[in-house]
Amino acid sequence: MTIDVRPASDFEDVRALLGPKSSGANVCWCLSHRIPSTLNNELRGPARGEFVSELCRAEPPPGVLAHDGEQPVGWAAVAPRSETSFARSRRIPHVDDLPVWSLWCIRVRPGHRKQGISHALIAGAVDFARANGAPAIEAYPVDNGDARVDLTMAYAGIRKNFERAGFAHAADTTSVLAGHPRVVMRLGLR
């Protein structure tokens, strides 16, 4: 298997990974941390997908996609922290005033897990942020040690995967996900 990670500018590929089975469903579409909560609550059903379609046409697009051949198999959300809810978070602290980018969601399609795709997505998100001028990139994974993380809540990633990618612990948080504390992990890009 050869995994190719590229910018998420193809909406149909993004839909395959994040979209609902029923077009009227109110799934996350990875908007929860990207847009203000008021707008997130206002966007219902197909309007959510339409909003993401616009993001895919924007520069830069909303993240990166991993492909196995032409099949999309993974997603990572990455954007300047200032454009996300993490900019205003009381639970996930700012380490300093550096205009970092945030990597906050990693999703690997069922049937493709445990094949290194999340590692490829992290590396692809780092490359994407660097190519778009980010001085550093942060992630807010769970610090689960060796404990299992519920797959529904594994979207934030796990600390050891970010450590393998060269990220360093930058701060503790007061955020907890699936019973595990979250930490700020950071990688300088300059």
N, C-alpha and C positions, 0 to 999 in steps of 0.2 A: 504494500500500500504506500503510495506517495501522496502526502498531504500538501496541498498548496493553499496558503493563506493569502487572501487578497481583500481590499476594501469592500465593504458591504454596500455597493452601489446597485446591485441587482435585486430589486424588490421581490421578485418571485422566489429567489433563493432565501431571502430573509423571511418571507412568508412561510416557506417550507419548514423553517426552524422555529419561528416564534408565533406564527399565526394559528388561529383556532381551526378546528375541524368544521365548525359551523360559522359562517361569516358573521352572524349576529351576536356571537359570544363576546363577552367582555374579558378577554384574557389580557395579561400584562403587556405583551408586545415589547417588553423591556423599556417601558416608559416611566415606571414608578419613580426612578431616581433621575430621569432625564428632564422632566418637565415639572412645573409647579403643581402641587397637589390639587389646587382648584381646577386647573386645566385637565389634569389626569382624571379627576372625578367627572368632569363634563363630557369628555370623549367617551362615547358609548358605541358598542357594536362596530359596524363598518367604518365609522369615523376614526377609530383607533388605527386601523390598517391604512387608511388614507393619509393620516398624519405621518406614519412611518414611511409610506411611499414617498412623501415629500422630503423626508430626512435622507432617504437613499439617493435622491437627486441633488442634494446639497453638497457643498464642498466645505469641509470634508464630510464624507458619509458618516453614519452613526456608529461605525465599528468595523470589525473584520469578520470574514467568513472563512472557515476551513472547508476545502473541497477535496474529495477523493475522486479524481477524474473530474467529471462535471457535476457530480452529486454533492450538494451542500451537506456537510456532516457536523459542523460546529459553528458557534457564534460567540463573539466577545464584544461587549459594549465598552467603548472607550471614547472619551471626549475631555475637553478642558474641564477641570473641576469647577471652574467659575460658571459653567453652563449647566451644572447639575445641582440636585438638592444637597449634595455633600458640601457645597459652598456655604450653606446655612446650617449645617448639622451641628447640634449641640452634643451629640454622642460620639461623633468621629472628628477628632480635633484637627486643626491646621497645625502642621509641624512648624511652618514658617511662612513667609510671604511669597515664596517662589510660585509662579503661575503653573503649577503641576497639572498633568492630565490624570484622570481617574479611569481605572479599569475595574468595573464593579459587577459584571455579569459574565459568566462563562457557561455555555450550554453545549453539551455534546448529545447528538441524536441517539436515541435508544438503538441498540444493535451495533453501535460504533464505539462504545465506552471501553476503557482499559486498553486502548490502542495508541496512547500517546497524543491524542488529539488536543486535550486541554493544554499540554505542554507546547504544542505547535501554536495554539491560539494565543497563549501568553507571549511567546516570542513574536508572533505576528502583530499583536497589539503594541508591543514595545517598538517594533520597526515602524509601525503606522504612526505612533505618537512622535517618534524621532523625525520621521519624514515630514511631519506637519509642524516642526519647530518646537516641540515640547522640551523644556529643560530637564524634566524629570517626570516619572510616571509613578502613581500610587495605586495600590489595591487595598481592599479592606476585607481580607479573608478571615475565615474562622480559624482559631488556634485550637485545634481539636486533639493534638497529640496523636495517639494511635486510635482514638475512639472513632467509631463509625459516624458519618454524617448522613442524615436523611437526604436522599437524592433530590427531593423537592426543595430543600434548603441549601443544597450544595452549590447553587449558582454563584455565590460569593467567592468560591474557590477555597482551597485549604493552604495554610501557611507554608507547609513543606514544599508544595509545588512552586510557590513564589521564591522560596529560598533557593531551590534548584535552578531557577531562572536568573539568579543573581540579585534579587531584591533583598534588602536588609530591613529588619524591624526598625521602624521609625518612631512609633508611639503605641501606647495602649489606648483602648477606647472604653466607653461605657456601654457600647452596643453588644448585644448578645443575639445570636442567631442559632436556632435549633439547639439551644442549651449550651452553646459554646461561645466563649468570648471572641470578639473580633479584634484584630490588630491592624495598624497602619503599616504596610510594607512599602518601601520606596526603592526606586532604581534611578540613579542619575543618568542622564542621556547626553551630557556634554563632554 
